[in-house]
């Protein structure tokens, strides 16, 4: 009996060994409660998969919808292949993250719609979720490590030092600090009130930058054209320095002259004040007088009157008919051709007749009524024929 058992044990061991070589190991065994058969596969890229293992759960809205089929390395990131139940619909822009069931629980892949944008389309079999749409949660080990560094690495002591230094800075300056905070609040409020203008300014700057980018060839040519000018300035650098030094000397001398002649300069300016006051009062008269002086003895428009070898002349004559008739009707009586004279009644007779008085008018000027004017005076209405006819012009 013992001999037959001893022979059976090696045979059983060999059978188990052969069976093990033909299987995928425990990783190929479906876990209880996992996804069923069928479905479609997706490829997800993660920067760090932590300790995610095959056959881990794939969940959506905390419901298991699939499982992890494999975890491989592709370049500098991990590539996870998952299988999702065929009746599960995911958006084309779905995001993936690695989460934990509890603080020390197992890892799983969570698939969900993006939180910052609406879901679009549908995720098909064989699709890939890139690195830009994957993430992972912070692990408990990382949190505990940060706390350990804070507690044991002297960070609390540094915080105490910082707090003490800040308290020293604020000690006795509380009103200034409050005033600074108020001013900062006003400044931030002003920025908030003008955010539309700031946005417009940024947009205008963007448009300007776009125009400059479009004309970069022109700008490049302009910059290249500056090179000769800069070379000339570089060649004349010594002359420019000498000129600036000379200007400095001139300024020094001018300052000394002004300081030494300050009183005389002020006195001269005070003496000019009455003259300048009168010039201000004259207004436009001075420029007009200077204009006439420059054209003396001919008026400014004399050029328009001279045409070739003759001159145009325009005369305005005022002929007053009333004055002309008055001069004709009230003039001094004149003797006729036979030596007769007209009396005051208008009858003509011979002055040599007996018994008649001589009515010959004594020579001398008379007024309009025939009365003799005193010596040295003359009647402006009496004179030559031109004066009589043109009484309105001369009278």
C-alpha positions, 0 to 999 in steps of 0.5 A: 500500500505504501509502495503504491502511494509513493508511486502516486505522489510523483505522478500527481506532482507532474500533472500539476506542473503540466497544468500550471504551464498551460495556464496564465496564473492567478492573474488570469482568474476572474475575481468574484463580483467582477465584470462579466464576459463580453464588453469592449476594451479601452486603453488608458494612459497614466503618468503613475499607476501606483500599485494598480494591478490586473483584475482591479475594478473599473467603476463609473459613478461608484458602480463596477462596470469592468476590470483591468486586463493589463498594466504595461509600460509605454515610454515614460508612462503606464498604459492600462488596458481595461474591459468595460461591459457592453451595456455601459455608455461613456462619453467620448471625452471621458476622464479616468482617475485612479482612486482607493476604496478606502484609506488602506483599500485597493486601487481601482480605475474610475471612469466619468464625464468631465466636470468642467465641460459638457459630455460629447459623443460616445466612447467606442471600443479600442479608444484611448484616453490620453494622459491629458484626461487622466489623474490619480488621487493622493495616497495616504503614504504621501499625506503621512510623509508630508506630516512627518516632514512637517513634524520632524523636519523642523517646519513647525519651528520655522513657522514659529520663527516666521510668525515671530518675525511678522509680529515684530514687523507689525509691532507698533505699525498696526495703523500703517498696516491697516491703512496699507490694507485699505489702500490695497483694497481700494486698488484691487477694487479699482482694478475690478471696476476697470476690468473691462477696460483692462481686458480691452487694453489686453485685446488691443495689445493682442491686435497690435501684436498680431499686426506687428507679427504680420508686418515682421518683414517690414519691422525687420527691414526697419531694424536693418535700416537702423544699422547705418544710423547707429554706425554713424552715431558710433563713428561720431561718438567722440564728437557727441561727447565733446559737444555734451562737454561743451554744452556743460561748460556753456551751462556753467558759464551761463549760470554764473552770468545769470547769477552775477547779472541777476539784479540788472536783469530784474531791473531791465525787466521791470523797466520793460513792464510799462512798455509791454503794458502799452503794447498790450493795450494797443491790441491790433493797432500795432500790427496794422500800423506796421502793415501800412508802414511796410506798404508806404506810400502805396496801399497794399492793393496797388498791385491790382490797379496796375495792369501793364502800362496803365493804371486803373483808377476808381473815383466815387463822386457825390453829386448833391442836386439840392446843393447844385440848384441852391448855388445856381439860384442864390448866386450874386447878380451879374451885369449884362452886356450893355452895362446894365445891372439888375436891382434887388427886384429883378428889373434891369436898368441903366445905372447912368440914368438921371435920378437913379442911385448907383446900384453897382455892387461893390466888389467883395464877397457876399453871402447867399442873401447878397449881404457883404461879408466881412473882409477876409471871409469868402462865400464857399458857394461862390467861385468858378463854374466847377464849384457852382455845378459841383456844389455837393462835392465842394460845398 
